[in-house]
Amino acid sequence: MPADGRLALPTSGASLLVHGLELAPPPLAEEFANAQRWFVYAPGARVTLRARFRAFGPQAQNPAQALPGALHVRSITP
């Protein structure tokens, strides 16, 4: 978690389609600024994210590129 407690997560766009996000614990707030989606937590909080998304182009080969800063990314393909 960044020192300011703001967690940036991707939004749907030309190369990424976000189907769903589940955050635990729930964020204190959600903000949209500078073409980015931000979730607000207490500084130093540890957050677990479950996301369903489809990536297109070069990032489709490596899901971790869609979630920069993640400690662990597990890809589940049907």
Backbone as XML, in Angstrom:
<?xml version="1.0"?>
<chain id="A" units="angstrom">
  <residue number="1" name="MET">
    <atom name="N" x="0.850" y="-1.170" z="0.000"/>
    <atom name="CA" x="0.000" y="0.000" z="0.000"/>
    <atom name="C" x="0.897" y="1.234" z="0.000"/>
  </residue>
  <residue number="2" name="PRO">
    <atom name="N" x="0.643" y="2.159" z="-0.895"/>
    <atom name="CA" x="1.407" y="3.405" z="-0.877"/>
    <atom name="C" x="1.229" y="4.151" z="0.443"/>
  </residue>
  <residue number="3" name="ALA">
    <atom name="N" x="2.176" y="5.004" z="0.758"/>
    <atom name="CA" x="2.159" y="5.726" z="2.027"/>
    <atom name="C" x="0.921" y="6.603" z="2.194"/>
  </residue>
  <residue number="4" name="ASP">
    <atom name="N" x="0.347" y="7.088" z="1.081"/>
    <atom name="CA" x="-0.826" y="7.957" z="1.202"/>
    <atom name="C" x="-2.138" y="7.182" z="1.344"/>
  </residue>
  <residue number="5" name="GLY">
    <atom name="N" x="-2.067" y="5.845" z="1.309"/>
    <atom name="CA" x="-3.265" y="5.031" z="1.496"/>
    <atom name="C" x="-4.172" y="4.964" z="0.290"/>
  </residue>
  <residue number="6" name="ARG">
    <atom name="N" x="-3.721" y="5.445" z="-0.863"/>
    <atom name="CA" x="-4.536" y="5.421" z="-2.078"/>
    <atom name="C" x="-4.051" y="4.312" z="-2.996"/>
  </residue>
  <residue number="7" name="LEU">
    <atom name="N" x="-4.923" y="3.385" z="-3.307"/>
    <atom name="CA" x="-4.611" y="2.235" z="-4.146"/>
    <atom name="C" x="-5.212" y="2.462" z="-5.521"/>
  </residue>
  <residue number="8" name="ALA">
    <atom name="N" x="-4.377" y="2.526" z="-6.546"/>
    <atom name="CA" x="-4.840" y="2.727" z="-7.918"/>
    <atom name="C" x="-5.115" y="1.369" z="-8.553"/>
  </residue>
  <residue number="9" name="LEU">
    <atom name="N" x="-6.282" y="1.240" z="-9.154"/>
    <atom name="CA" x="-6.625" y="0.023" z="-9.872"/>
    <atom name="C" x="-7.057" y="0.383" z="-11.279"/>
  </residue>
  <residue number="10" name="PRO">
    <atom name="N" x="-6.826" y="-0.526" z="-12.219"/>
    <atom name="CA" x="-7.157" y="-0.218" z="-13.603"/>
    <atom name="C" x="-8.660" y="-0.150" z="-13.841"/>
  </residue>
  <residue number="11" name="THR">
    <atom name="N" x="-9.020" y="0.580" z="-14.879"/>
    <atom name="CA" x="-10.402" y="0.656" z="-15.339"/>
    <atom name="C" x="-10.456" y="0.094" z="-16.748"/>
  </residue>
  <residue number="12" name="SER">
    <atom name="N" x="-11.635" y="-0.232" z="-17.202"/>
    <atom name="CA" x="-11.787" y="-0.748" z="-18.558"/>
    <atom name="C" x="-11.342" y="0.295" z="-19.574"/>
  </residue>
  <residue number="13" name="GLY">
    <atom name="N" x="-10.745" y="-0.196" z="-20.639"/>
    <atom name="CA" x="-10.282" y="0.673" z="-21.717"/>
    <atom name="C" x="-10.063" y="-0.162" z="-22.964"/>
  </residue>
  <residue number="14" name="ALA">
    <atom name="N" x="-9.311" y="0.359" z="-23.905"/>
    <atom name="CA" x="-9.087" y="-0.318" z="-25.184"/>
    <atom name="C" x="-8.347" y="-1.642" z="-25.034"/>
  </residue>
  <residue number="15" name="SER">
    <atom name="N" x="-7.458" y="-1.760" z="-24.030"/>
    <atom name="CA" x="-6.664" y="-2.974" z="-23.884"/>
    <atom name="C" x="-7.029" y="-3.804" z="-22.651"/>
  </residue>
  <residue number="16" name="LEU">
    <atom name="N" x="-8.053" y="-3.377" z="-21.906"/>
    <atom name="CA" x="-8.419" y="-4.086" z="-20.685"/>
    <atom name="C" x="-9.924" y="-3.964" z="-20.443"/>
  </residue>
  <residue number="17" name="LEU">
    <atom name="N" x="-10.565" y="-5.091" z="-20.174"/>
    <atom name="CA" x="-11.986" y="-5.101" z="-19.834"/>
    <atom name="C" x="-12.111" y="-5.664" z="-18.424"/>
  </residue>
  <residue number="18" name="VAL">
    <atom name="N" x="-12.502" y="-4.821" z="-17.468"/>
    <atom name="CA" x="-12.646" y="-5.228" z="-16.070"/>
    <atom name="C" x="-14.077" y="-5.724" z="-15.866"/>
  </residue>
  <residue number="19" name="HIS">
    <atom name="N" x="-14.205" y="-7.005" z="-15.475"/>
    <atom name="CA" x="-15.523" y="-7.597" z="-15.245"/>
    <atom name="C" x="-15.960" y="-7.451" z="-13.793"/>
  </residue>
  <residue number="20" name="GLY">
    <atom name="N" x="-15.019" y="-7.373" z="-12.854"/>
    <atom name="CA" x="-15.387" y="-7.261" z="-11.454"/>
    <atom name="C" x="-14.179" y="-7.115" z="-10.554"/>
  </residue>
  <residue number="21" name="LEU">
    <atom name="N" x="-14.365" y="-6.403" z="-9.451"/>
    <atom name="CA" x="-13.331" y="-6.218" z="-8.429"/>
    <atom name="C" x="-13.948" y="-6.497" z="-7.072"/>
  </residue>
  <residue number="22" name="GLU">
    <atom name="N" x="-13.248" y="-7.274" z="-6.245"/>
    <atom name="CA" x="-13.649" y="-7.497" z="-4.856"/>
    <atom name="C" x="-12.449" y="-7.130" z="-3.991"/>
  </residue>
  <residue number="23" name="LEU">
    <atom name="N" x="-12.652" y="-6.226" z="-3.058"/>
    <atom name="CA" x="-11.581" y="-5.770" z="-2.182"/>
    <atom name="C" x="-11.890" y="-6.144" z="-0.742"/>
  </residue>
  <residue number="24" name="ALA">
    <atom name="N" x="-10.906" y="-6.685" z="-0.041"/>
    <atom name="CA" x="-11.067" y="-7.022" z="1.373"/>
    <atom name="C" x="-9.834" y="-6.509" z="2.114"/>
  </residue>
  <residue number="25" name="PRO">
    <atom name="N" x="-10.037" y="-5.684" z="3.111"/>
    <atom name="CA" x="-11.299" y="-5.125" z="3.599"/>
    <atom name="C" x="-11.841" y="-4.100" z="2.611"/>
  </residue>
  <residue number="26" name="PRO">
    <atom name="N" x="-13.105" y="-3.723" z="2.775"/>
    <atom name="CA" x="-13.672" y="-2.703" z="1.890"/>
    <atom name="C" x="-12.928" y="-1.380" z="2.052"/>
  </residue>
  <residue number="27" name="PRO">
    <atom name="N" x="-12.820" y="-0.600" z="0.976"/>
    <atom name="CA" x="-12.134" y="0.690" z="1.076"/>
    <atom name="C" x="-12.942" y="1.701" z="1.883"/>
  </residue>
  <residue number="28" name="LEU">
    <atom name="N" x="-12.250" y="2.699" z="2.393"/>
    <atom name="CA" x="-12.903" y="3.799" z="3.109"/>
    <atom name="C" x="-13.629" y="4.718" z="2.139"/>
  </residue>
  <residue number="29" name="ALA">
    <atom name="N" x="-13.105" y="4.805" z="0.903"/>
    <atom name="CA" x="-13.696" y="5.666" z="-0.123"/>
    <atom name="C" x="-13.201" y="5.221" z="-1.496"/>
  </residue>
  <residue number="30" name="GLU">
    <atom name="N" x="-13.863" y="5.699" z="-2.527"/>
    <atom name="CA" x="-13.467" y="5.446" z="-3.911"/>
    <atom name="C" x="-13.449" y="6.785" z="-4.627"/>
  </residue>
  <residue number="31" name="GLU">
    <atom name="N" x="-12.407" y="7.015" z="-5.423"/>
    <atom name="CA" x="-12.258" y="8.283" z="-6.131"/>
    <atom name="C" x="-11.878" y="8.025" z="-7.577"/>
  </residue>
  <residue number="32" name="PHE">
    <atom name="N" x="-12.253" y="8.940" z="-8.444"/>
    <atom name="CA" x="-11.820" y="8.924" z="-9.833"/>
    <atom name="C" x="-11.118" y="10.249" z="-10.087"/>
  </residue>
  <residue number="33" name="ALA">
    <atom name="N" x="-9.846" y="10.177" z="-10.465"/>
    <atom name="CA" x="-9.069" y="11.386" z="-10.733"/>
    <atom name="C" x="-7.960" y="11.062" z="-11.722"/>
  </residue>
  <residue number="34" name="ASN">
    <atom name="N" x="-7.686" y="12.004" z="-12.606"/>
    <atom name="CA" x="-6.591" y="11.857" z="-13.571"/>
    <atom name="C" x="-6.716" y="10.565" z="-14.366"/>
  </residue>
  <residue number="35" name="ALA">
    <atom name="N" x="-7.921" y="10.249" z="-14.836"/>
    <atom name="CA" x="-8.191" y="9.054" z="-15.641"/>
    <atom name="C" x="-7.792" y="7.770" z="-14.904"/>
  </residue>
  <residue number="36" name="GLN">
    <atom name="N" x="-7.912" y="7.769" z="-13.586"/>
    <atom name="CA" x="-7.533" y="6.612" z="-12.765"/>
    <atom name="C" x="-8.583" y="6.387" z="-11.696"/>
  </residue>
  <residue number="37" name="ARG">
    <atom name="N" x="-8.762" y="5.135" z="-11.318"/>
    <atom name="CA" x="-9.676" y="4.770" z="-10.234"/>
    <atom name="C" x="-8.848" y="4.515" z="-8.980"/>
  </residue>
  <residue number="38" name="TRP">
    <atom name="N" x="-9.213" y="5.182" z="-7.881"/>
    <atom name="CA" x="-8.465" y="5.089" z="-6.628"/>
    <atom name="C" x="-9.372" y="4.571" z="-5.512"/>
  </residue>
  <residue number="39" name="PHE">
    <atom name="N" x="-8.825" y="3.686" z="-4.696"/>
    <atom name="CA" x="-9.518" y="3.216" z="-3.501"/>
    <atom name="C" x="-8.707" y="3.696" z="-2.309"/>
  </residue>
  <residue number="40" name="VAL">
    <atom name="N" x="-9.378" y="4.267" z="-1.328"/>
    <atom name="CA" x="-8.700" y="4.893" z="-0.186"/>
    <atom name="C" x="-8.740" y="3.956" z="1.019"/>
  </residue>
  <residue number="41" name="TYR">
    <atom name="N" x="-7.562" y="3.731" z="1.605"/>
    <atom name="CA" x="-7.378" y="2.899" z="2.794"/>
    <atom name="C" x="-6.506" y="3.647" z="3.789"/>
  </residue>
  <residue number="42" name="ALA">
    <atom name="N" x="-6.446" y="3.143" z="4.994"/>
    <atom name="CA" x="-5.496" y="3.675" z="5.968"/>
    <atom name="C" x="-4.084" y="3.355" z="5.466"/>
  </residue>
  <residue number="43" name="PRO">
    <atom name="N" x="-3.152" y="4.284" z="5.600"/>
    <atom name="CA" x="-1.779" y="4.007" z="5.181"/>
    <atom name="C" x="-1.259" y="2.719" z="5.827"/>
  </residue>
  <residue number="44" name="GLY">
    <atom name="N" x="-0.598" y="1.894" z="5.019"/>
    <atom name="CA" x="-0.030" y="0.643" z="5.504"/>
    <atom name="C" x="-0.995" y="-0.529" z="5.524"/>
  </residue>
  <residue number="45" name="ALA">
    <atom name="N" x="-2.233" y="-0.314" z="5.132"/>
    <atom name="CA" x="-3.222" y="-1.406" z="5.128"/>
    <atom name="C" x="-2.805" y="-2.485" z="4.144"/>
  </residue>
  <residue number="46" name="ARG">
    <atom name="N" x="-3.162" y="-3.704" z="4.451"/>
    <atom name="CA" x="-2.925" y="-4.827" z="3.535"/>
    <atom name="C" x="-4.272" y="-5.171" z="2.912"/>
  </residue>
  <residue number="47" name="VAL">
    <atom name="N" x="-4.322" y="-5.201" z="1.587"/>
    <atom name="CA" x="-5.569" y="-5.388" z="0.857"/>
    <atom name="C" x="-5.481" y="-6.624" z="-0.025"/>
  </residue>
  <residue number="48" name="THR">
    <atom name="N" x="-6.538" y="-7.409" z="-0.013"/>
    <atom name="CA" x="-6.646" y="-8.548" z="-0.917"/>
    <atom name="C" x="-7.630" y="-8.170" z="-2.010"/>
  </residue>
  <residue number="49" name="LEU">
    <atom name="N" x="-7.216" y="-8.359" z="-3.239"/>
    <atom name="CA" x="-8.031" y="-8.021" z="-4.396"/>
    <atom name="C" x="-8.299" y="-9.281" z="-5.212"/>
  </residue>
  <residue number="50" name="ARG">
    <atom name="N" x="-9.563" y="-9.497" z="-5.503"/>
    <atom name="CA" x="-9.959" y="-10.527" z="-6.468"/>
    <atom name="C" x="-10.547" y="-9.776" z="-7.644"/>
  </residue>
  <residue number="51" name="ALA">
    <atom name="N" x="-9.984" y="-10.005" z="-8.818"/>
    <atom name="CA" x="-10.442" y="-9.282" z="-9.997"/>
    <atom name="C" x="-10.688" y="-10.256" z="-11.144"/>
  </residue>
  <residue number="52" name="ARG">
    <atom name="N" x="-11.687" y="-9.930" z="-11.897"/>
    <atom name="CA" x="-11.945" y="-10.655" z="-13.138"/>
    <atom name="C" x="-11.800" y="-9.636" z="-14.252"/>
  </residue>
  <residue number="53" name="PHE">
    <atom name="N" x="-10.851" y="-9.914" z="-15.148"/>
    <atom name="CA" x="-10.646" y="-8.994" z="-16.256"/>
    <atom name="C" x="-10.099" y="-9.751" z="-17.452"/>
  </residue>
  <residue number="54" name="ARG">
    <atom name="N" x="-10.202" y="-9.125" z="-18.601"/>
    <atom name="CA" x="-9.645" y="-9.684" z="-19.821"/>
    <atom name="C" x="-8.733" y="-8.625" z="-20.418"/>
  </residue>
  <residue number="55" name="ALA">
    <atom name="N" x="-7.491" y="-9.015" z="-20.654"/>
    <atom name="CA" x="-6.504" y="-8.105" z="-21.216"/>
    <atom name="C" x="-6.284" y="-8.448" z="-22.686"/>
  </residue>
  <residue number="56" name="PHE">
    <atom name="N" x="-6.047" y="-7.422" z="-23.465"/>
    <atom name="CA" x="-5.798" y="-7.577" z="-24.895"/>
    <atom name="C" x="-4.422" y="-7.012" z="-25.217"/>
  </residue>
  <residue number="57" name="GLY">
    <atom name="N" x="-3.773" y="-7.561" z="-26.222"/>
    <atom name="CA" x="-2.465" y="-7.061" z="-26.633"/>
    <atom name="C" x="-1.354" y="-7.656" z="-25.795"/>
  </residue>
  <residue number="58" name="PRO">
    <atom name="N" x="-0.203" y="-6.960" z="-25.697"/>
    <atom name="CA" x="0.968" y="-7.505" z="-25.001"/>
    <atom name="C" x="0.705" y="-7.890" z="-23.543"/>
  </residue>
  <residue number="59" name="GLN">
    <atom name="N" x="-0.135" y="-7.136" z="-22.805"/>
    <atom name="CA" x="-0.370" y="-7.466" z="-21.399"/>
    <atom name="C" x="-1.209" y="-8.720" z="-21.230"/>
  </residue>
  <residue number="60" name="ALA">
    <atom name="N" x="-1.803" y="-9.238" z="-22.310"/>
    <atom name="CA" x="-2.610" y="-10.452" z="-22.218"/>
    <atom name="C" x="-1.749" y="-11.653" z="-21.827"/>
  </residue>
  <residue number="61" name="GLN">
    <atom name="N" x="-0.464" y="-11.633" z="-22.165"/>
    <atom name="CA" x="0.420" y="-12.737" z="-21.817"/>
    <atom name="C" x="0.849" y="-12.706" z="-20.360"/>
  </residue>
  <residue number="62" name="ASN">
    <atom name="N" x="0.782" y="-11.566" z="-19.710"/>
    <atom name="CA" x="1.253" y="-11.435" z="-18.338"/>
    <atom name="C" x="0.255" y="-10.600" z="-17.523"/>
  </residue>
  <residue number="63" name="PRO">
    <atom name="N" x="-0.667" y="-11.250" z="-16.809"/>
    <atom name="CA" x="-1.675" y="-10.503" z="-16.038"/>
    <atom name="C" x="-1.083" y="-9.535" z="-15.022"/>
  </residue>
  <residue number="64" name="ALA">
    <atom name="N" x="0.121" y="-9.783" z="-14.529"/>
    <atom name="CA" x="0.736" y="-8.889" z="-13.547"/>
    <atom name="C" x="0.939" y="-7.489" z="-14.110"/>
  </residue>
  <residue number="65" name="GLN">
    <atom name="N" x="1.051" y="-7.354" z="-15.428"/>
    <atom name="CA" x="1.216" y="-6.025" z="-16.030"/>
    <atom name="C" x="-0.034" y="-5.174" z="-15.851"/>
  </residue>
  <residue number="66" name="ALA">
    <atom name="N" x="-1.192" y="-5.801" z="-15.736"/>
    <atom name="CA" x="-2.431" y="-5.052" z="-15.535"/>
    <atom name="C" x="-2.580" y="-4.588" z="-14.091"/>
  </residue>
  <residue number="67" name="LEU">
    <atom name="N" x="-1.816" y="-5.194" z="-13.171"/>
    <atom name="CA" x="-1.901" y="-4.863" z="-11.744"/>
    <atom name="C" x="-0.512" y="-4.537" z="-11.196"/>
  </residue>
  <residue number="68" name="PRO">
    <atom name="N" x="0.081" y="-3.428" z="-11.645"/>
    <atom name="CA" x="1.433" y="-3.098" z="-11.174"/>
    <atom name="C" x="1.460" y="-2.889" z="-9.660"/>
  </residue>
  <residue number="69" name="GLY">
    <atom name="N" x="2.510" y="-3.394" z="-9.035"/>
    <atom name="CA" x="2.646" y="-3.254" z="-7.590"/>
    <atom name="C" x="2.055" y="-4.394" z="-6.793"/>
  </residue>
  <residue number="70" name="ALA">
    <atom name="N" x="1.358" y="-5.322" z="-7.468"/>
    <atom name="CA" x="0.765" y="-6.460" z="-6.766"/>
    <atom name="C" x="1.875" y="-7.381" z="-6.250"/>
  </residue>
  <residue number="71" name="LEU">
    <atom name="N" x="1.691" y="-7.927" z="-5.059"/>
    <atom name="CA" x="2.687" y="-8.847" z="-4.494"/>
    <atom name="C" x="2.542" y="-10.249" z="-5.068"/>
  </residue>
  <residue number="72" name="HIS">
    <atom name="N" x="1.313" y="-10.627" z="-5.408"/>
    <atom name="CA" x="1.071" y="-11.965" z="-5.941"/>
    <atom name="C" x="-0.081" y="-11.901" z="-6.935"/>
  </residue>
  <residue number="73" name="VAL">
    <atom name="N" x="0.153" y="-12.396" z="-8.134"/>
    <atom name="CA" x="-0.905" y="-12.441" z="-9.151"/>
    <atom name="C" x="-1.025" y="-13.876" z="-9.616"/>
  </residue>
  <residue number="74" name="ARG">
    <atom name="N" x="-2.240" y="-14.378" z="-9.562"/>
    <atom name="CA" x="-2.493" y="-15.743" z="-10.016"/>
    <atom name="C" x="-3.478" y="-15.672" z="-11.163"/>
  </residue>
  <residue number="75" name="SER">
    <atom name="N" x="-3.102" y="-16.260" z="-12.271"/>
    <atom name="CA" x="-3.967" y="-16.260" z="-13.443"/>
    <atom name="C" x="-4.806" y="-17.530" z="-13.450"/>
  </residue>
  <residue number="76" name="ILE">
    <atom name="N" x="-6.093" y="-17.363" z="-13.643"/>
    <atom name="CA" x="-7.006" y="-18.500" z="-13.758"/>
    <atom name="C" x="-7.664" y="-18.398" z="-15.121"/>
  </residue>
  <residue number="77" name="THR">
    <atom name="N" x="-7.403" y="-19.358" z="-15.959"/>
    <atom name="CA" x="-8.010" y="-19.341" z="-17.294"/>
    <atom name="C" x="-9.005" y="-20.479" z="-17.391"/>
  </residue>
  <residue number="78" name="PRO">
    <atom name="N" x="-10.129" y="-20.231" z="-18.078"/>
    <atom name="CA" x="-11.148" y="-21.280" z="-18.202"/>
    <atom name="C" x="-10.692" y="-22.442" z="-19.040"/>
  </residue>
</chain>
